[in-house]
Amino acid sequence: MIRPASEIEYPPSQALCKKARMIARMSALSENTDNLMSVIAQRLGSEEPKYAAEIEAMTEEQSRLIDNMRRIIRS
């Protein structure tokens, strides 16, 4: 991600380093939860088609929560 010159600090402050680490953790969490939801959807979906709506709702809620956390980190 390319940042505008107004957002670049050198050397970076501790707060900026913590923010960057938090963003990296959020990205990893998002990727891992996406993989987990995919496995859950495949296993439950193949066993019981009635769970499809619940799986979809869980996936949407998970995405909403992660988006909210990203907004909090970036503000």
C-alpha positions in Angstrom: 0.0 0.0 0.0 1.4 3.4 -1.0 1.0 6.1 1.6 0.9 9.8 0.8 4.0 11.8 2.0 1.9 13.5 4.7 1.5 10.1 6.4 5.1 8.9 6.3 7.1 9.3 9.5 10.8 8.5 9.7 11.8 7.1 12.0 8.3 5.7 12.6 6.8 6.4 16.0 5.9 3.6 18.4 2.2 4.3 17.8 2.7 3.9 14.1 4.6 0.7 14.5 1.8 -0.7 16.7 -0.8 0.4 14.2 1.1 -1.4 11.4 1.4 -4.6 13.5 -2.3 -4.5 14.3 -3.2 -4.1 10.6 -1.0 -7.0 9.7 -2.6 -9.1 12.5 -6.1 -8.1 11.2 -5.1 -9.2 7.7 -3.9 -12.6 8.9 -7.0 -13.0 11.1 -9.2 -12.2 8.1 -7.4 -14.7 5.9 -7.6 -17.4 8.6 -11.2 -16.9 9.4 -12.1 -16.9 5.7 -10.3 -20.3 5.4 -12.1 -21.6 8.5 -15.5 -20.5 7.2 -14.8 -22.1 3.9 -14.1 -25.5 5.6 -17.2 -25.2 7.8 -19.3 -24.4 4.7 -18.0 -27.3 2.8 -18.4 -29.8 5.6 -21.8 -28.6 6.8 -23.0 -27.8 3.3 -22.2 -31.3 2.1 -23.9 -32.9 5.1 -27.0 -30.7 5.6 -28.1 -28.3 3.0 -30.4 -26.6 5.5 -27.4 -25.0 7.2 -26.5 -23.0 4.1 -28.5 -19.9 5.2 -26.8 -20.0 8.7 -23.4 -20.4 7.2 -24.0 -17.4 4.9 -25.2 -15.3 7.8 -22.1 -16.2 9.8 -19.9 -15.3 6.9 -21.6 -11.9 6.5 -21.4 -11.2 10.2 -17.7 -12.2 10.3 -17.0 -9.8 7.4 -18.9 -7.0 9.0 -16.9 -7.4 12.3 -13.6 -7.5 10.5 -14.5 -4.4 8.5 -15.4 -2.6 11.7 -12.1 -3.6 13.3 -10.2 -2.3 10.3 -12.0 1.0 10.5 -11.2 1.3 14.2 -7.5 0.6 13.5 -7.2 3.1 10.7 -8.9 5.9 12.5 
